[in-house]
Amino acid sequence: MNLDNLKFDSLQVHAGELDDQFGSATVPIYQTSTFRFRDAEAGRRLFMGEEQGYIYTRIGNPTIRALEQAIAALEHGHDGVAFSSGMAAVNAVYLAFLAHGKHVVCSASVYGPSRTVLEKYYTQFGVEATFVHTSDLEAVRGAMRDNTALVYIETPANPTMEVTDIEAVAQIAHEYGAVLAVDNTFATPYLQNPLLLGADIVLHSVTKYINGHADIVGGIVVTKDEQTYKAVRSVMVSFGGNMDPHQAYMTLRGVKTLSLRVEKAQQNAMKIARFLEQHPKVEWVKYPGLESHPQYELIKKQMRGPGAMISFELKGGIEAGKTLMDNVKLIILAVSLGGVESLIQHPASMTHAGMSREARLKADITDGLVRLSVGIEDVDDLIADLEQALAKC
């Protein structure tokens, strides 16, 4: 099937389809570790790269391949590489482009482990990292060095909802010969396509919106060209961070309803954000759909919708955050995001509790900051739950 002219809703259903021998309407689960060669010469040709096919699931598998091609199509990229987790995808990007003596510029407010591994592990091997608010283009430019090999941004950022100008940062990165990687997990391919804005790499924790049902863990990297793709795939094959075929099948099933879920969730999120904005216990709300968001004009230019992630600050600080967490009933107190269910967490007392207060505040992770992943429940029920919990703060 020619996918070139299909719109997103059609593409998410049909991208990655396989023409298997039995005519399956869905992509089958090829639950195998190894693949039979028709003869020794075929095996030789496969290992030499002279023939396309499958050898061993760590190297490639038809179910996983279908997912890689589907997300690559949705992101308008050259090709994709699927991983066992979002962090496996992040580390593959780091390993592909960072080495002793190399430097990375990274968003200060980024998924915690994405920052932690740079600070704790890559520094052991002579990699230097600078963390800046990448929404500030002068800060990005000021952080660049002659040895900068990678600029790694997350937009919207976790958990502050800071938004970075992808096109502008791409220009800065490329001036220095650096690769730009964008974590697009919050926005999804439905709302934002970094590769069309100049990025070299886009990655997702497919655990979140792409799968959308909180029942698998996985990651994916999509690249703009073959050279970048080969660099990332080589890391995956060598380090063994491959996705499992069943993970890939579950994720493909989730992809088919991505736009429907995101549309419903962001409709809910807009109503909830406006409710929170008027609540006396709330200091501020950061939601990309609100005119009060600092990068509102950029968001309208760069994204096709605001998404369903909200950050807000409670006036009562850490204790208020804990109280809210302990009193929600419908909304689930849990980490992760992007599922059909609404999830809430308080970074200062939970995910970022191990950071010093000074380091947290420098990354804009304040004492009363709450992160809310809005699901597809009835919005009136969600607001009622927040209202009764906030009354106790």
Residue pairs with C-beta under 8 A, 6 or more apart in sequence:
1 14
1 17
3 11
3 14
3 15
3 73
6 14
6 15
8 74
8 189
8 190
8 259
9 259
11 73
11 74
12 70
12 74
12 190
12 255
12 256
12 257
12 258
12 259
13 256
15 69
15 70
15 73
15 74
15 255
16 27
16 66
16 67
16 68
16 69
16 70
16 73
16 252
16 255
17 27
17 66
18 24
18 27
18 28
18 62
18 66
20 28
20 62
22 28
26 252
26 253
27 62
27 63
27 66
27 67
27 249
27 252
28 62
28 63
28 249
29 63
29 245
29 246
29 249
30 57
30 61
30 62
30 63
30 245
31 245
31 246
32 57
32 61
32 245
33 56
33 57
34 55
34 56
34 57
35 53
35 54
35 55
35 56
37 43
37 46
42 51
42 53
43 55
45 51
46 53
46 54
46 55
47 55
54 60
54 61
54 62
57 64
57 242
57 245
58 237
58 240
58 242
59 237
59 242
61 242
61 245
61 248
63 245
63 248
63 249
63 252
64 82
64 242
64 243
64 245
64 248
66 248
66 252
67 80
67 82
67 220
67 243
67 248
67 251
67 252
67 255
68 79
68 80
68 81
68 82
68 220
69 79
69 80
70 252
70 255
71 80
71 82
71 189
71 204
71 206
71 210
71 220
71 222
71 255
72 78
72 79
72 80
72 222
74 189
74 190
74 255
75 184
75 189
75 193
75 194
75 195
75 202
75 222
76 193
76 195
76 196
77 195
77 202
77 222
77 223
77 224
78 222
78 223
78 224
78 225
78 226
78 228
78 229
79 222
79 223
79 226
79 229
80 220
80 221
80 222
80 223
81 89
81 92
81 220
81 221
81 222
81 223
81 229
81 232
81 233
81 236
82 206
82 218
82 219
82 220
82 242
82 243
82 248
83 89
83 92
83 218
83 219
83 220
83 221
83 236
83 241
83 242
83 243
84 217
84 218
84 219
84 241
84 242
84 243
84 244
84 247
85 205
85 207
85 217
85 218
85 219
85 241
86 111
86 185
86 203
86 204
86 205
86 206
86 207
86 208
86 217
86 218
86 219
87 113
87 114
87 117
87 219
88 219
88 236
88 241
89 203
89 204
89 205
89 219
89 220
89 221
89 241
90 111
90 113
90 114
90 117
90 183
90 203
90 219
91 117
91 235
91 239
91 241
92 221
92 232
92 235
92 236
92 239
92 241
93 150
93 152
93 181
93 201
93 203
93 221
93 232
94 104
94 117
94 118
94 122
94 127
94 150
94 152
95 235
95 239
96 228
96 231
96 232
96 234
96 235
97 149
97 150
97 179
97 181
97 231
98 104
98 122
98 127
98 149
98 150
99 125
99 126
99 127
99 149
100 125
100 126
100 127
101 126
101 147
102 126
102 127
102 128
102 147
102 148
102 149
102 150
103 127
103 128
103 129
103 130
103 145
103 147
103 148
103 149
104 118
104 122
104 127
104 128
104 129
104 130
104 148
104 149
104 150
104 151
104 152
105 129
105 130
105 132
105 134
105 140
105 143
105 144
105 148
105 150
105 151
105 152
105 178
106 114
106 115
106 118
106 129
106 130
106 131
106 132
106 134
106 151
106 152
106 153
107 131
107 132
107 133
107 134
107 152
107 153
107 154
107 155
107 157
107 162
107 164
108 131
108 132
108 133
108 134
108 362
108 363
108 364
109 133
109 154
109 157
109 158
109 159
109 160
109 162
109 363
109 364
109 365
110 131
110 152
110 153
110 154
110 157
110 158
110 183
111 154
111 158
111 183
111 185
111 205
112 158
112 351
112 352
114 152
114 154
114 183
115 131
118 127
118 129
119 129
122 129
123 129
128 147
130 143
131 363
132 139
132 140
132 142
132 143
133 139
133 162
133 364
134 140
134 151
134 153
134 155
134 157
134 162
134 164
134 169
135 162
135 163
135 164
135 165
135 294
135 295
137 165
137 168
137 169
137 172
140 151
140 169
140 172
141 172
144 151
144 172
144 173
144 175
144 176
144 178
145 176
146 176
148 173
148 176
148 178
149 177
149 178
149 179
150 178
150 179
150 180
150 181
151 169
151 172
151 173
151 178
151 179
151 180
151 181
152 181
152 183
153 164
153 166
153 169
153 180
153 181
153 182
153 183
154 164
154 182
154 183
154 185
154 186
155 162
155 163
155 164
155 166
155 182
155 183
155 184
155 186
155 187
155 192
156 162
156 163
156 186
156 187
156 288
156 307
156 309
157 163
157 164
157 186
158 185
158 186
158 371
159 311
159 345
159 347
159 351
159 365
159 369
159 371
160 286
160 311
160 363
160 364
160 365
160 369
161 286
161 287
161 288
161 293
161 309
161 310
161 311
162 294
162 295
162 364
163 288
163 293
163 294
163 295
163 298
163 299
163 302
165 295
165 298
165 302
166 180
166 182
166 192
166 194
166 197
166 198
166 199
166 302
167 197
167 198
167 302
169 180
170 180
170 197
170 198
170 199
170 200
171 198
173 179
173 180
174 180
174 198
179 200
179 201
179 228
180 198
180 199
180 200
180 201
181 199
181 200
181 201
181 202
181 203
182 194
182 199
182 201
182 202
182 203
183 203
183 204
183 205
184 192
184 193
184 194
184 202
184 203
184 204
185 203
185 204
185 205
185 208
185 209
185 338
186 208
186 209
186 307
186 309
186 337
186 338
187 303
187 307
188 204
188 209
188 210
188 258
188 262
188 307
188 338
189 204
189 210
189 258
190 258
190 259
190 262
190 304
190 305
191 262
191 303
191 304
191 305
191 306
191 307
192 302
192 303
192 304
193 202
194 202
195 202
195 222
195 224
197 302
199 224
200 223
200 224
200 225
200 228
201 221
201 222
201 223
201 224
201 228
201 232
202 221
202 222
203 219
203 220
203 221
203 222
204 210
204 219
204 220
205 218
205 219
206 216
206 218
206 219
206 220
206 251
206 254
207 214
207 216
207 217
207 218
207 219
207 336
207 338
208 336
208 337
208 338
208 339
209 258
209 261
209 262
209 337
209 338
210 220
210 251
210 254
210 255
210 258
210 338
211 218
211 250
211 251
211 254
211 255
212 254
212 257
212 258
212 261
212 338
212 339
212 340
213 250
213 254
213 339
213 340
214 336
214 339
214 340
214 341
215 250
216 247
216 250
216 251
217 247
218 243
218 247
218 248
218 251
219 243
221 232
223 229
223 232
235 241
236 242
243 251
261 340
261 376
262 305
262 307
262 308
263 305
264 376
265 307
265 308
265 374
265 375
265 376
266 289
266 305
266 306
266 307
266 308
266 374
267 379
268 308
268 374
268 375
268 376
268 377
268 379
268 382
269 287
269 289
269 306
269 307
269 308
269 309
269 310
269 374
270 287
270 289
270 306
271 379
271 383
272 310
272 372
272 374
272 379
272 382
272 383
272 386
273 285
273 287
273 289
273 290
273 310
274 290
275 383
275 386
275 387
276 282
276 285
276 310
276 312
276 386
277 285
277 290
277 292
279 390
281 314
281 315
281 316
281 320
281 390
281 393
282 312
282 313
282 314
282 315
282 390
283 312
283 313
283 314
283 315
283 368
284 292
284 312
284 313
285 292
285 310
285 311
285 312
285 313
286 293
286 294
286 310
286 311
286 312
287 293
287 306
287 309
287 310
287 311
288 295
288 296
288 299
288 303
288 306
288 307
289 299
289 305
289 306
289 307
290 296
290 306
293 299
299 306
308 338
308 373
308 374
308 375
309 337
309 371
309 372
309 373
309 374
310 371
310 372
310 374
311 369
311 370
311 371
311 372
312 369
312 370
312 372
313 366
313 368
313 369
313 370
314 320
314 321
314 324
314 368
314 370
314 393
315 368
316 323
316 368
316 393
317 367
317 368
318 346
318 348
318 349
318 367
318 368
320 368
320 393
321 346
321 348
321 349
321 367
321 368
321 369
321 370
322 346
322 349
323 389
323 392
323 393
324 344
324 346
324 370
324 389
324 390
324 392
324 393
325 333
325 344
325 345
325 346
325 349
325 350
326 333
327 388
327 389
327 392
328 344
328 385
328 386
328 389
329 385
329 388
329 389
330 342
330 377
330 381
330 382
330 385
331 342
331 343
331 344
331 372
331 382
331 385
331 386
332 341
332 342
332 343
332 344
333 343
333 344
333 345
334 343
334 344
334 345
335 343
335 345
335 350
335 351
336 343
336 373
337 343
337 371
337 373
338 373
339 373
339 375
340 375
340 376
341 375
341 377
342 372
342 373
342 374
342 375
342 377
342 382
343 372
343 373
343 375
344 370
344 371
344 372
344 373
345 351
345 370
345 371
346 369
346 370
346 371
347 360
347 365
347 369
347 371
348 360
348 365
348 366
348 367
348 368
348 369
352 360
352 365
355 365
357 367
360 366
374 382
375 382
